[in-house]
Amino acid sequence: MPFYEYECTPCLVVYKVRHGMHESGPNDCPQCKGGLKKVISAPSLVSRDFSSKTAAKYSNMSVTEELAREKELQRVFETIWMPAEIKHNPWEDH
């Protein structure tokens, strides 16, 4: 199932939501109750034989430029999964 991104500009949050292509996503931000805007994001494609889409994204940048860009992107918007991402420990006793 694909995931979609919805941005709340006032809160500086991008919500990642998994839902079907024909299902509607969330309309309101859980934090401020304002409207969410669907973000057009790149598909998960890897081209030119790179080991990952991250490697392809930064192929023409130096390590210093890559780190500076990622630091800036992470500082501006927070990414939150809706609902919260499930983390399972296979070693837990049930």
mmCIF file of the C-alpha atoms, coordinates in Angstrom:
data_MODEL
# 
_entry.id   MODEL 
# 
loop_
_atom_site.group_PDB 
_atom_site.id 
_atom_site.type_symbol 
_atom_site.label_atom_id 
_atom_site.label_alt_id 
_atom_site.label_comp_id 
_atom_site.label_asym_id 
_atom_site.label_entity_id 
_atom_site.label_seq_id 
_atom_site.pdbx_PDB_ins_code 
_atom_site.Cartn_x 
_atom_site.Cartn_y 
_atom_site.Cartn_z 
_atom_site.occupancy 
_atom_site.B_iso_or_equiv 
_atom_site.pdbx_formal_charge 
_atom_site.auth_seq_id 
_atom_site.auth_comp_id 
_atom_site.auth_asym_id 
_atom_site.auth_atom_id 
_atom_site.pdbx_PDB_model_num 
ATOM 1  C CA . MET A 1 1  ? 0.000  0.000   0.000   1.00 0.00 ? 1  MET A CA 1 
ATOM 2  C CA . PRO A 1 2  ? 1.459  3.400   -0.939  1.00 0.00 ? 2  PRO A CA 1 
ATOM 3  C CA . PHE A 1 3  ? 2.067  6.197   1.518   1.00 0.00 ? 3  PHE A CA 1 
ATOM 4  C CA . TYR A 1 4  ? 1.195  9.831   0.962   1.00 0.00 ? 4  TYR A CA 1 
ATOM 5  C CA . GLU A 1 5  ? 2.513  12.997  2.584   1.00 0.00 ? 5  GLU A CA 1 
ATOM 6  C CA . TYR A 1 6  ? 0.344  15.807  3.934   1.00 0.00 ? 6  TYR A CA 1 
ATOM 7  C CA . GLU A 1 7  ? 1.857  19.107  5.059   1.00 0.00 ? 7  GLU A CA 1 
ATOM 8  C CA . CYS A 1 8  ? 0.726  21.448  7.830   1.00 0.00 ? 8  CYS A CA 1 
ATOM 9  C CA . THR A 1 9  ? 2.637  24.653  7.133   1.00 0.00 ? 9  THR A CA 1 
ATOM 10 C CA . PRO A 1 10 ? 1.814  26.464  10.425  1.00 0.00 ? 10 PRO A CA 1 
ATOM 11 C CA . CYS A 1 11 ? 3.032  23.495  12.518  1.00 0.00 ? 11 CYS A CA 1 
ATOM 12 C CA . LEU A 1 12 ? 5.991  22.705  10.195  1.00 0.00 ? 12 LEU A CA 1 
ATOM 13 C CA . VAL A 1 13 ? 4.965  19.028  10.123  1.00 0.00 ? 13 VAL A CA 1 
ATOM 14 C CA . VAL A 1 14 ? 4.693  16.533  7.276   1.00 0.00 ? 14 VAL A CA 1 
ATOM 15 C CA . TYR A 1 15 ? 2.385  13.604  8.046   1.00 0.00 ? 15 TYR A CA 1 
ATOM 16 C CA . LYS A 1 16 ? 3.041  10.310  6.250   1.00 0.00 ? 16 LYS A CA 1 
ATOM 17 C CA . VAL A 1 17 ? -0.142 8.279   5.818   1.00 0.00 ? 17 VAL A CA 1 
ATOM 18 C CA . ARG A 1 18 ? -0.644 4.838   4.259   1.00 0.00 ? 18 ARG A CA 1 
ATOM 19 C CA . HIS A 1 19 ? -3.884 4.473   2.334   1.00 0.00 ? 19 HIS A CA 1 
ATOM 20 C CA . GLY A 1 20 ? -5.175 3.190   -0.993  1.00 0.00 ? 20 GLY A CA 1 
ATOM 21 C CA . MET A 1 21 ? -5.079 5.274   -4.167  1.00 0.00 ? 21 MET A CA 1 
ATOM 22 C CA . HIS A 1 22 ? -8.825 5.878   -4.152  1.00 0.00 ? 22 HIS A CA 1 
ATOM 23 C CA . GLU A 1 23 ? -9.124 6.592   -0.424  1.00 0.00 ? 23 GLU A CA 1 
ATOM 24 C CA . SER A 1 24 ? -9.078 10.127  0.898   1.00 0.00 ? 24 SER A CA 1 
ATOM 25 C CA . GLY A 1 25 ? -6.387 11.180  3.339   1.00 0.00 ? 25 GLY A CA 1 
ATOM 26 C CA . PRO A 1 26 ? -6.673 13.305  6.469   1.00 0.00 ? 26 PRO A CA 1 
ATOM 27 C CA . ASN A 1 27 ? -8.117 16.813  6.092   1.00 0.00 ? 27 ASN A CA 1 
ATOM 28 C CA . ASP A 1 28 ? -7.117 18.387  9.406   1.00 0.00 ? 28 ASP A CA 1 
ATOM 29 C CA . CYS A 1 29 ? -3.874 18.622  11.365  1.00 0.00 ? 29 CYS A CA 1 
ATOM 30 C CA . PRO A 1 30 ? -4.129 16.751  14.693  1.00 0.00 ? 30 PRO A CA 1 
ATOM 31 C CA . GLN A 1 31 ? -2.059 19.464  16.415  1.00 0.00 ? 31 GLN A CA 1 
ATOM 32 C CA . CYS A 1 32 ? -3.616 22.767  15.281  1.00 0.00 ? 32 CYS A CA 1 
ATOM 33 C CA . LYS A 1 33 ? -6.820 21.484  13.602  1.00 0.00 ? 33 LYS A CA 1 
ATOM 34 C CA . GLY A 1 34 ? -5.903 23.506  10.494  1.00 0.00 ? 34 GLY A CA 1 
ATOM 35 C CA . GLY A 1 35 ? -6.116 22.187  6.942   1.00 0.00 ? 35 GLY A CA 1 
ATOM 36 C CA . LEU A 1 36 ? -3.552 19.808  5.469   1.00 0.00 ? 36 LEU A CA 1 
ATOM 37 C CA . LYS A 1 37 ? -2.119 20.112  1.967   1.00 0.00 ? 37 LYS A CA 1 
ATOM 38 C CA . LYS A 1 38 ? -1.179 16.979  0.019   1.00 0.00 ? 38 LYS A CA 1 
ATOM 39 C CA . VAL A 1 39 ? 2.510  17.079  -0.914  1.00 0.00 ? 39 VAL A CA 1 
ATOM 40 C CA . ILE A 1 40 ? 3.686  15.795  -4.272  1.00 0.00 ? 40 ILE A CA 1 
ATOM 41 C CA . SER A 1 41 ? 6.622  13.551  -3.486  1.00 0.00 ? 41 SER A CA 1 
ATOM 42 C CA . ALA A 1 42 ? 8.987  11.585  -5.688  1.00 0.00 ? 42 ALA A CA 1 
ATOM 43 C CA . PRO A 1 43 ? 8.227  7.901   -6.244  1.00 0.00 ? 43 PRO A CA 1 
ATOM 44 C CA . SER A 1 44 ? 10.540 5.296   -4.763  1.00 0.00 ? 44 SER A CA 1 
ATOM 45 C CA . LEU A 1 45 ? 12.541 4.645   -7.909  1.00 0.00 ? 45 LEU A CA 1 
ATOM 46 C CA . VAL A 1 46 ? 16.229 3.956   -8.124  1.00 0.00 ? 46 VAL A CA 1 
ATOM 47 C CA . SER A 1 47 ? 17.928 4.800   -11.387 1.00 0.00 ? 47 SER A CA 1 
ATOM 48 C CA . ARG A 1 48 ? 21.417 4.600   -12.899 1.00 0.00 ? 48 ARG A CA 1 
ATOM 49 C CA . ASP A 1 49 ? 22.370 1.534   -10.809 1.00 0.00 ? 49 ASP A CA 1 
ATOM 50 C CA . PHE A 1 50 ? 22.645 3.401   -7.507  1.00 0.00 ? 50 PHE A CA 1 
ATOM 51 C CA . SER A 1 51 ? 22.427 1.318   -4.348  1.00 0.00 ? 51 SER A CA 1 
ATOM 52 C CA . SER A 1 52 ? 19.496 3.385   -3.034  1.00 0.00 ? 52 SER A CA 1 
ATOM 53 C CA . LYS A 1 53 ? 17.336 6.375   -3.911  1.00 0.00 ? 53 LYS A CA 1 
ATOM 54 C CA . THR A 1 54 ? 19.358 8.384   -1.373  1.00 0.00 ? 54 THR A CA 1 
ATOM 55 C CA . ALA A 1 55 ? 22.566 7.597   -3.239  1.00 0.00 ? 55 ALA A CA 1 
ATOM 56 C CA . ALA A 1 56 ? 20.913 8.708   -6.490  1.00 0.00 ? 56 ALA A CA 1 
ATOM 57 C CA . LYS A 1 57 ? 19.580 11.898  -4.877  1.00 0.00 ? 57 LYS A CA 1 
ATOM 58 C CA . TYR A 1 58 ? 23.024 12.986  -3.716  1.00 0.00 ? 58 TYR A CA 1 
ATOM 59 C CA . SER A 1 59 ? 25.163 11.611  -6.546  1.00 0.00 ? 59 SER A CA 1 
ATOM 60 C CA . ASN A 1 60 ? 26.237 15.075  -7.750  1.00 0.00 ? 60 ASN A CA 1 
ATOM 61 C CA . MET A 1 61 ? 26.880 16.557  -4.276  1.00 0.00 ? 61 MET A CA 1 
ATOM 62 C CA . SER A 1 62 ? 29.931 16.508  -2.086  1.00 0.00 ? 62 SER A CA 1 
ATOM 63 C CA . VAL A 1 63 ? 29.624 14.917  1.356   1.00 0.00 ? 63 VAL A CA 1 
ATOM 64 C CA . THR A 1 64 ? 29.666 18.373  2.978   1.00 0.00 ? 64 THR A CA 1 
ATOM 65 C CA . GLU A 1 65 ? 26.851 19.649  0.717   1.00 0.00 ? 65 GLU A CA 1 
ATOM 66 C CA . GLU A 1 66 ? 24.828 16.479  1.325   1.00 0.00 ? 66 GLU A CA 1 
ATOM 67 C CA . LEU A 1 67 ? 25.079 16.783  5.115   1.00 0.00 ? 67 LEU A CA 1 
ATOM 68 C CA . ALA A 1 68 ? 24.230 20.493  5.049   1.00 0.00 ? 68 ALA A CA 1 
ATOM 69 C CA . ARG A 1 69 ? 21.145 19.906  2.885   1.00 0.00 ? 69 ARG A CA 1 
ATOM 70 C CA . GLU A 1 70 ? 19.827 17.061  5.042   1.00 0.00 ? 70 GLU A CA 1 
ATOM 71 C CA . LYS A 1 71 ? 20.419 19.063  8.228   1.00 0.00 ? 71 LYS A CA 1 
ATOM 72 C CA . GLU A 1 72 ? 18.433 21.997  6.784   1.00 0.00 ? 72 GLU A CA 1 
ATOM 73 C CA . LEU A 1 73 ? 15.556 19.772  5.634   1.00 0.00 ? 73 LEU A CA 1 
ATOM 74 C CA . GLN A 1 74 ? 15.332 18.059  9.019   1.00 0.00 ? 74 GLN A CA 1 
ATOM 75 C CA . ARG A 1 75 ? 15.423 21.377  10.870  1.00 0.00 ? 75 ARG A CA 1 
ATOM 76 C CA . VAL A 1 76 ? 12.515 22.878  8.960   1.00 0.00 ? 76 VAL A CA 1 
ATOM 77 C CA . PHE A 1 77 ? 9.837  20.164  8.904   1.00 0.00 ? 77 PHE A CA 1 
ATOM 78 C CA . GLU A 1 78 ? 9.202  17.300  11.306  1.00 0.00 ? 78 GLU A CA 1 
ATOM 79 C CA . THR A 1 79 ? 7.921  14.025  9.800   1.00 0.00 ? 79 THR A CA 1 
ATOM 80 C CA . ILE A 1 80 ? 5.239  12.089  11.686  1.00 0.00 ? 80 ILE A CA 1 
ATOM 81 C CA . TRP A 1 81 ? 3.539  8.823   10.669  1.00 0.00 ? 81 TRP A CA 1 
ATOM 82 C CA . MET A 1 82 ? -0.266 8.725   11.029  1.00 0.00 ? 82 MET A CA 1 
ATOM 83 C CA . PRO A 1 83 ? -1.160 6.515   12.787  1.00 0.00 ? 83 PRO A CA 1 
ATOM 84 C CA . ALA A 1 84 ? 2.055  6.187   14.727  1.00 0.00 ? 84 ALA A CA 1 
ATOM 85 C CA . GLU A 1 85 ? 4.555  3.736   13.280  1.00 0.00 ? 85 GLU A CA 1 
ATOM 86 C CA . ILE A 1 86 ? 4.272  0.308   14.916  1.00 0.00 ? 86 ILE A CA 1 
ATOM 87 C CA . LYS A 1 87 ? 7.520  -1.001  16.285  1.00 0.00 ? 87 LYS A CA 1 
ATOM 88 C CA . HIS A 1 88 ? 7.536  -4.685  17.090  1.00 0.00 ? 88 HIS A CA 1 
ATOM 89 C CA . ASN A 1 89 ? 10.194 -6.503  19.051  1.00 0.00 ? 89 ASN A CA 1 
ATOM 90 C CA . PRO A 1 90 ? 10.212 -10.163 17.951  1.00 0.00 ? 90 PRO A CA 1 
ATOM 91 C CA . TRP A 1 91 ? 11.980 -11.103 21.184  1.00 0.00 ? 91 TRP A CA 1 
ATOM 92 C CA . GLU A 1 92 ? 9.187  -9.931  23.480  1.00 0.00 ? 92 GLU A CA 1 
ATOM 93 C CA . ASP A 1 93 ? 7.476  -12.572 25.580  1.00 0.00 ? 93 ASP A CA 1 
ATOM 94 C CA . HIS A 1 94 ? 3.729  -12.823 25.010  1.00 0.00 ? 94 HIS A CA 1 
# 
